[in-house]
Each structure stands twice: as C-alpha cells, then as structure tokens.
C-alpha cells in the first residue's frame, strides 16, 4: 500500500507542535497547541487503521502488529530513559526524593501520572495509543449502536478523568481518546479531501480562534479538559485545519520531503526529544546568558531551541532507521532522507 504523503506531513506538523509545546512555557502558546496536538495523533491513527480493517486482519494479527510498532519502542525507550535518568539526571535535576521504584514499576503499570513518568514524561502516549487501538478494533465488531458505544466510552473516560481516577494501562484516558480514533476512521471513510474548501477552512479558523480566546485550558497528561464541549470543538477544528494544511504542503516537493520525513519518524522524535530538550535548554541558556524561565517564555528562543532539537534528532533517527529499525517496530530500513 502506498503511503499517504498528507498523513505523514500532518504527523510531521503534529510532532513539531508537541516538541515546541514542551519547550515554550508561554501560556498563550500552550493553550493554542494543547487544545488539539495529542487528539491529532489519535485521529490520524483512525485514518491509518482504516486500511487494516479493510484488509480484514483478525484480532491477533492486528494486536501483534500494533504491539510491535508501538509497545516495543515504548519499552525500549522507557528502559533507556529510566537508566539515563537514574544514573545521570536524577542527581543533576535534584530529584533524589522521587521514588525510583515507583517510576520503574510504572513502566509496566502505565498509569498516566506526571510523577510516575519522571524519566521521560511523554512516553505515556505510546501505551495509551496501543490500548486505544485495541479498544477500537474490539468496539468496531459491534454492528448496531456503534456510535453510541463510542460516545458512552468518551463520557465514562471523562468522568474518570475529572474525578482524577488514574487507572493502570492508561484506561481512563484511552476510553476518551478511542472516540478520536473512531472519528478519524469515519473521516477517512468519507475522504477528508472533500472538506478542504475555503469556506470550511475559514469556519474552522473562526471556531478555533473563538475557543482560544475563551481560554479553555487542556492538558491530557494532567487530566485537564476544561469545558468539554470547547475541548471537542477546539480539537476537531485544529485537527482538520492541520490535515487541510498538510494537503497544501503536498504541492511543494521540498516542503513535502522535509515534513514527510519528520512525520514518518515522529515516534522516535517523540521518544527522544524530552531528554534532549533538557540538555539543549541548559546549554543554550548558559551560552546566551539568559534566565531559563525567560528563555522558555520567549517565543523566538523557543523556536530556536525547537530547530536545534530537531536538527540533533535527525541523525539519531537515521541511526535507528538504518541499524536499529527492529527496536522501533519497523521491518526494515526505510531509506535515507531525500528531498
């Protein structure tokens, strides 16, 4: 099956937004990005799962494929991050009071709690994505009342989240996010290219801007969704705008090449950028003699840090792609970066 360039580009946009949001502490930037950047990846997963369901893969084939592409990288980067944090960063970051055992056990319990993902906080996303994919596959076996089932799961997950009931295996968040996978699947069924019109984009921008100025605060890691209706509208507006923008970028060969490569390797960038971020920010603030808080609040400095982190990430991505592809769930190397 030929890869959909627009989907890879959308993933490229998405991972750049993730890294930038983790660098920049400007509340306006955070509010803008956090409204939709993680739902975007779940939505895209729904689009890609469409092909698996069309091939009529049985449950065990589907689950094995997802475990290999999601959970193997999760365990690899979790163990690497844990030992790096334990040996090097734990003392440097003055985190000796944080439980080493709890953080290690949580690699396998997979509870979405910032204090239990201290070595590499972004890794919560991978087990959540795996559980969401499994839930989605099973729920799609329901023929009647399927949409109602997804809605009920979303409501149940939301109730668990707002009551701060943190369950093993990311269950409380997965119950919410599986609905975004379902919406992505439906979106693919209807062919999202059909809604890429000037009128639709203007409407989406208006909705997104309105949600932004209403000040809805979202942080999925911290189980914060603000006004749930605004979260849904803001997420879907941002997601569809990103997908439409990715279609536009397919018209430029060079831009497509850059963002497609980043998108194809978004998993590795996701897993390594947090430790890299801490190193890059420390070095840059020392060199530029700028206070860390001021540096991270400043949008220009944050963009500069984003550029450097991605630049450092690309050689690491290349090494994994060419020599350790089996550790990131790939069957074979996918080739060098080409424009």
Buried (B, 14 or more C-beta within 10 A) or exposed (E): EEEBBBBBBBBBBBBBBBBBBBBBBBEEBBBBBBBBBBBBBBBBBBBBBBEBBEEEBEEEEBBEBBBBBBBBBBBBBBEBBBEBBBEEBBEEEEBEEBEBEBBBEBBEBBBBBEEBBBBBBBBBBBBBBBBBBBBBBEBBEEEEEEEEBBEEBBBBBBEBBEEEEBBEBBBBBBBBBBBBBBBBBBBBEEEBEEBBEEEBBEEBEEBBEEBBEEEBBBBBBBBBBBBBEBBBBBBBBBBBBBBBBBBEBBEEEEBBBBBBBBBBBBBBBBBBBBBBBBEBBEEBBEEEEBEEEEBBBBEEBBEBBBEBBBEBBBEBBBEBBEEEBEBBBBEEEEEEBEE
